[in-house]
Amino acid sequence: MAGILLRSMMSAALLAGVLIGMITSAAEAQTAGGYGPLQISWEVRNRFRLFREERDFLLHAESGRGRSVLASEQVLAIQSDGRGWARNTVNRLCIDLAGRVSEPCTRDNVKESYLTPIDHPVVIRLTGPVPVGATCAWTVDDGDGPQTSAFDCAEPVNLRVRYGRTTVVTADVSSSEGTQRVFTEIAVRDIFIAGLGDSIASGEGNPDRPIALADEGFCFRSYLGTAASQYYRPSRAGYKGGRACEAPDLLSVWQRQSALWFNPACHRSLYSYQTRTALALAVRYPHIAVTYLPLACTGATIADGLFGSQRARDCLPSKSGGACQGTVNGQLAELREAVAAAKRRQSDRQLDLVLLSIGANDIYFSGLVADVIVDTATERALFRRSGVMASVDDARSAMTRDLPQGFAKLREALKPLLGGDLSRVVYTAYANPTLSNGGAPCPGGRAGFDIHPSFNAQPQRLAAVSNFVESEFLPQLRALALCEGGILCRNPRADRMTFVDSHQASFANHGFCARAESDPEFDRQCFSATGDSFDPDLVTAANQPMLCGRSAGEYRAYLPRARWIRDANDSYFAAMTYPQGLPASQQPSDIHDATWGVLSAVYGGAVHPSAEGHAAMADAAVPAAAAVLQLDAAVPEVTSQPMQPIPVLPDVPRPPGRTGLN
């Protein structure tokens, strides 16, 4: 380590440099000393702090360079052969599968407080016409005294800078051409973002590690209960238990081959638009770090999910098949606890942004989907009696009666967390999942829904739901978020959220029925346009349930497709979820039960955006979030001028507890 500079000499030199830089143009600098515009550039390393390992961040930094989130997702999808980039990243996060924040979290071999970082890793480089063989004497000062070290100017320099302080970095560039000084100031802005909401917010439909399916079939019963009502669909790869309906097995054995979400209880996915939005901010703005707290949960309503606890969707994979925690804490309570814990450690730590999507479950949207796709009389009668199905009139009544009051209560709960400024809530609207061909409703039919014998997207019911969503529900959400259209807010100016819906136009061509010649070959060959994808013969289907004759394991959940909405076939082939979070009284005792047959086809995300759909939503949300956070405000970064090198003193011991250059 080179010598330590006298603080007074350093301050005088920096002041002189500022004055010279203010009055000397780049041309004058070149004339005076013959030097080009050398600069110091810097960026925060691994700045999406959910990722423990920098390689996961660099994957997105590289794929996202000059691309939209959607284009980046498509590049990564091809690179992974449709298996998905998140399948390995899911095991390398600062939040565990139970949703617990790791405090501290070991990121790139350094223990950090996740919610309250005290420093950040930064890399600095000398850029511009660097003379060949030049040596840089680097000086770093964060207010506790300078540290110096010398390196070849072509080498990047890694250091950790204190959070909440400005660090001055100076480089004295020495070469055969003379000496030039450049300097800059480093101040990392750590942005605390929380994600709240329902299944659209959590990323339902996109398990971080998709299910692996087998060549052979697995038997399900339907509600008629006769031998003729049995049917076979692809089994799970690796499952060694009974596949025939007459050979029941334990659910714990079946669950060992489950799909994996980074939070199974809420089906939180790294593909969700909220995660992709937070990640995209980190990719695009090199001088920030993003501390992201995902709390959204599939199935959430404002009352049961945001304010109160809700039923868990799934359980942690367990070899022992242990007890399942059947409930999930309310998201607002979890957020309050996290903010309070952060403030105890850093009194000035604040929540900067909330990403929010909520309201669909409050108007029984899943019940509307069930009403559209469940077509046989027996199942319709059973589902209607159990409250699983809902009509458009049911949804309209809830939307006008309950949703405004729920939003008003939510506003009042969010205000204290955001200093009263609800513009820092970025509400991203839903996309209509039923549109294609420029906004026409999907025609309906069994295509994409023949995974279950009772499913059929009935055209009249589908058209009615599509029209309700487009002309009533989506406009009402906009009015609620923006205090418009007769929605009463206490203070309309302060109570307006930042509203995002620019993605809806794109989804008008990418609903669940969209098909294209560019779709994956497996989809084109094996998912029938007439709804005849599976062999109805019980004998032959037991060994090969696909009529196309191909292995179900060839399906790739994350290859690009024309449809950005998962249909029921996609849901089964990507997730095939059996929801263990159901109350014990509702848990079927037999894994071939008719209930499992229905739920395995829809609980993994039927009629939810795919990874491409979430990426398109993120492309709409990122500019809004950046504007709220004022990330594009121009800040001068670099000053340089030719001058004589500053003398250095001999080495002296470094103060204890300091982190030097490396």
Secondary structure, DSSP 8 states (H G I E B T S, - for coil): ------HHHHHHHHHHHHHHHHH--HHHHHHHH-----EEEEEETT-BTTBSSHHHHHHHHHHTTTS-HHHHHHHHHHHTTTS-THHHHTTSBSB-TTS-B-SSEEETTEEE-SSS-SEEEEEEEEESS--TT-EEEEEEESSS--EEEEEETTS-EEEEEETTS-EEEEEEEEETTEEEEEEEEE--EEEEEEEEESHHHHTTT--SB---EEEEEEEE--TT-SGGG-EEEEEETT--S--STTS---HHHHHTT--B-SBGGGTB-TTSHHHHHHHHHHHH-TTEEEEEEE---TT-BTTBBTTB-EE-S-----SS------EE--HHHHHHHHHHHHHHH-TT----EEEEE--TGGGTHHHHHHHHHB-SHHHHHHHHHHT----HHHHHHHHHHTHHHHHHHHHHHHGGGGTT-GGGEEEE----TTEETTTEE---BSTTTTTSTTB-B-HHHHHHHHHHIIIIIHHHHHHHHHT-TT---SSHHHH--EEE-TTHHHHTT-STT---TTS-HHHHHHS-TTS--B---HHHHTT--BTT-S-GGG--TTS--S--B--HHHHHHHT----TTS-GGGS-SSTT-HHHHHHHHHTTTTTSB-HHHHHHHHHHHHHHHHHHHTTT-----EEEEE-------------TT-----
